[in-house]
Amino acid sequence: MKHYFNPMSRAITTDWMLKELDVQHERINIDFTASENNTAEFRRINPMGKLPVLIDGDAVVTEVSAICAYLADKFPEKQMAPAVGVVERAVYYRYLFFAGNTIEPAFSLAACGFEHPEPFSAGWGDLPRVLAAIEEMTPETGWALGEHFSAADVVFGGLLDFAVTFKWMEPSSKVAAYVERIRQRPAYQATHSAFATA
């Protein structure tokens, strides 16, 4: 497996996932200052010119949630995802896709000082609803799926950590406690040194 990476990109989350799994892979560093993500070679791999990218044989996977889901399923013995067909799998999917489909676009707009003119037509609604959903979905104790840490925490918790670090949101005490639990994980600490000082 090859993981295309830059420490100041969303690839930090997939790097963390790989560290949680403790699986062998080749890290390929992409230098943004040299615009390596805009070369024709890289654009053939990912036309978006963005990170992260995971290549596993003939499979090319982009997007944080997709990569984390792929890795969790590739290594089922690591128990980073509920089994297919169980109720918890539906909850797991909600956490994976809520992060990129709802939280990030809402926060990205808000960080630029924008509001969608017709929030009922936007997939993420509006910021108050997003914040209310985050509060409801954040676990009081343990992890997103209960007592067992999973890829849902890497994706959902990782994005909340990002949002708190870069002041996209003022966390409630429950969200702050969850983010702090995330930050205590050895694999998080091993992969987030540049991010933590941002």
RALINFEN-V489940 format. One record per residue. N is the residue number from 1. RES is the residue in one small letter. PHI is phi in degrees with one decimal (none if undefined). NEAR is the number of other ideal C-beta (glycine too) atoms within 8 Angstrom. Layout:
n->N res->RES phi->PHI near->NEAR
n->N res->RES phi->PHI near->NEAR
This chain:
n->1 res->m phi->none near->9
n->2 res->k phi->-118.5 near->10
n->3 res->h phi->-119.0 near->15
n->4 res->y phi->-86.1 near->14
n->5 res->f phi->-143.8 near->14
n->6 res->n phi->-145.1 near->11
n->7 res->p phi->-66.4 near->10
n->8 res->m phi->-107.9 near->8
n->9 res->s phi->-136.9 near->12
n->10 res->r phi->-68.8 near->9
n->11 res->a phi->-64.5 near->13
n->12 res->i phi->-62.6 near->13
n->13 res->t phi->-70.9 near->14
n->14 res->t phi->-72.3 near->16
n->15 res->d phi->-62.7 near->14
n->16 res->w phi->-62.3 near->14
n->17 res->m phi->-59.8 near->15
n->18 res->l phi->-62.4 near->11
n->19 res->k phi->-69.1 near->10
n->20 res->e phi->-60.2 near->12
n->21 res->l phi->-77.1 near->10
n->22 res->d phi->56.6 near->5
n->23 res->v phi->-114.9 near->8
n->24 res->q phi->-70.9 near->3
n->25 res->h phi->-162.4 near->8
n->26 res->e phi->-99.6 near->6
n->27 res->r phi->-93.8 near->8
n->28 res->i phi->-113.1 near->8
n->29 res->n phi->-79.1 near->6
n->30 res->i phi->-108.1 near->12
n->31 res->d phi->-88.3 near->8
n->32 res->f phi->-67.6 near->10
n->33 res->t phi->-65.6 near->4
n->34 res->a phi->-94.6 near->5
n->35 res->s phi->56.2 near->8
n->36 res->e phi->-65.4 near->9
n->37 res->n phi->-75.2 near->11
n->38 res->n phi->-106.7 near->7
n->39 res->t phi->-70.9 near->8
n->40 res->a phi->-60.2 near->5
n->41 res->e phi->-62.3 near->6
n->42 res->f phi->-70.2 near->13
n->43 res->r phi->-65.8 near->10
n->44 res->r phi->-69.1 near->6
n->45 res->i phi->-76.9 near->9
n->46 res->n phi->-136.2 near->12
n->47 res->p phi->-56.9 near->5
n->48 res->m phi->-70.2 near->5
n->49 res->g phi->68.7 near->8
n->50 res->k phi->-123.2 near->8
n->51 res->l phi->-110.9 near->12
n->52 res->p phi->-89.8 near->15
n->53 res->v phi->-136.2 near->11
n->54 res->l phi->-120.1 near->16
n->55 res->i phi->-116.2 near->11
n->56 res->d phi->-131.4 near->9
n->57 res->g phi->64.7 near->4
n->58 res->d phi->-87.7 near->3
n->59 res->a phi->-85.0 near->8
n->60 res->v phi->-116.6 near->9
n->61 res->v phi->-120.2 near->11
n->62 res->t phi->-120.4 near->11
n->63 res->e phi->80.2 near->7
n->64 res->v phi->-54.9 near->13
n->65 res->s phi->-62.0 near->11
n->66 res->a phi->-64.9 near->9
n->67 res->i phi->-65.2 near->14
n->68 res->c phi->-63.6 near->15
n->69 res->a phi->-64.4 near->11
n->70 res->y phi->-60.0 near->12
n->71 res->l phi->-66.0 near->16
n->72 res->a phi->-60.9 near->14
n->73 res->d phi->-76.2 near->8
n->74 res->k phi->-69.1 near->7
n->75 res->f phi->-121.3 near->10
n->76 res->p phi->-62.3 near->9
n->77 res->e phi->-65.5 near->4
n->78 res->k phi->-81.0 near->9
n->79 res->q phi->55.7 near->7
n->80 res->m phi->-97.6 near->13
n->81 res->a phi->-150.3 near->12
n->82 res->p phi->-65.5 near->9
n->83 res->a phi->-65.0 near->7
n->84 res->v phi->-61.3 near->4
n->85 res->g phi->98.3 near->4
n->86 res->v phi->-90.8 near->7
n->87 res->v phi->-58.1 near->5
n->88 res->e phi->-59.4 near->9
n->89 res->r phi->-64.1 near->12
n->90 res->a phi->-64.5 near->7
n->91 res->v phi->-63.1 near->12
n->92 res->y phi->-56.6 near->15
n->93 res->y phi->-60.2 near->8
n->94 res->r phi->-59.1 near->9
n->95 res->y phi->-63.5 near->15
n->96 res->l phi->-60.5 near->14
n->97 res->f phi->-91.0 near->10
n->98 res->f phi->-63.1 near->12
n->99 res->a phi->-60.1 near->15
n->100 res->g phi->-80.1 near->12
n->101 res->n phi->-83.6 near->9
n->102 res->t phi->-123.8 near->14
n->103 res->i phi->-63.3 near->14
n->104 res->e phi->-63.9 near->10
n->105 res->p phi->-62.8 near->11
n->106 res->a phi->-64.6 near->13
n->107 res->f phi->-69.3 near->13
n->108 res->s phi->-63.0 near->8
n->109 res->l phi->-62.3 near->11
n->110 res->a phi->-63.1 near->11
n->111 res->a phi->-64.5 near->8
n->112 res->c phi->-93.4 near->6
n->113 res->g phi->79.0 near->4
n->114 res->f phi->-107.6 near->6
n->115 res->e phi->-128.2 near->8
n->116 res->h phi->-66.4 near->9
n->117 res->p phi->-67.9 near->3
n->118 res->e phi->-133.5 near->6
n->119 res->p phi->-58.7 near->8
n->120 res->f phi->-65.6 near->5
n->121 res->s phi->-94.8 near->5
n->122 res->a phi->-89.5 near->10
n->123 res->g phi->-58.2 near->6
n->124 res->w phi->-96.5 near->10
n->125 res->g phi->70.6 near->10
n->126 res->d phi->-133.1 near->11
n->127 res->l phi->-61.7 near->10
n->128 res->p phi->-57.2 near->6
n->129 res->r phi->-70.0 near->8
n->130 res->v phi->-62.9 near->14
n->131 res->l phi->-64.0 near->9
n->132 res->a phi->-64.6 near->8
n->133 res->a phi->-67.4 near->10
n->134 res->i phi->-58.2 near->12
n->135 res->e phi->-61.2 near->10
n->136 res->e phi->-68.1 near->6
n->137 res->m phi->-82.7 near->10
n->138 res->t phi->-72.5 near->11
n->139 res->p phi->-71.7 near->8
n->140 res->e phi->-65.8 near->4
n->141 res->t phi->-138.2 near->3
n->142 res->g phi->62.9 near->6
n->143 res->w phi->-128.0 near->13
n->144 res->a phi->-55.3 near->12
n->145 res->l phi->-102.4 near->12
n->146 res->g phi->118.6 near->7
n->147 res->e phi->-86.1 near->4
n->148 res->h phi->-104.7 near->8
n->149 res->f phi->-64.7 near->7
n->150 res->s phi->-144.8 near->15
n->151 res->a phi->-60.7 near->14
n->152 res->a phi->-59.7 near->14
n->153 res->d phi->-73.1 near->14
n->154 res->v phi->-62.4 near->14
n->155 res->v phi->-77.4 near->16
n->156 res->f phi->-69.1 near->14
n->157 res->g phi->-64.0 near->14
n->158 res->g phi->-63.6 near->14
n->159 res->l phi->-70.7 near->13
n->160 res->l phi->-63.7 near->17
n->161 res->d phi->-58.5 near->11
n->162 res->f phi->-59.7 near->10
n->163 res->a phi->-63.4 near->11
n->164 res->v phi->-70.7 near->13
n->165 res->t phi->-58.6 near->9
n->166 res->f phi->-97.0 near->8
n->167 res->k phi->58.3 near->6
n->168 res->w phi->-75.4 near->9
n->169 res->m phi->-149.1 near->11
n->170 res->e phi->-97.8 near->3
n->171 res->p phi->-73.2 near->9
n->172 res->s phi->-68.8 near->7
n->173 res->s phi->-62.7 near->6
n->174 res->k phi->-68.1 near->9
n->175 res->v phi->-65.5 near->14
n->176 res->a phi->-61.2 near->10
n->177 res->a phi->-67.1 near->8
n->178 res->y phi->-64.6 near->12
n->179 res->v phi->-60.6 near->13
n->180 res->e phi->-65.5 near->8
n->181 res->r phi->-62.6 near->9
n->182 res->i phi->-56.7 near->13
n->183 res->r phi->-69.4 near->11
n->184 res->q phi->-86.2 near->7
n->185 res->r phi->-70.1 near->10
n->186 res->p phi->-56.3 near->5
n->187 res->a phi->-67.1 near->9
n->188 res->y phi->-62.5 near->11
n->189 res->q phi->-63.6 near->10
n->190 res->a phi->-73.3 near->7
n->191 res->t phi->-113.9 near->10
n->192 res->h phi->-113.1 near->11
n->193 res->s phi->-63.0 near->8
n->194 res->a phi->-70.0 near->9
n->195 res->f phi->-64.1 near->11
n->196 res->a phi->-66.5 near->8
n->197 res->t phi->-97.3 near->5
n->198 res->a phi->-68.3 near->7
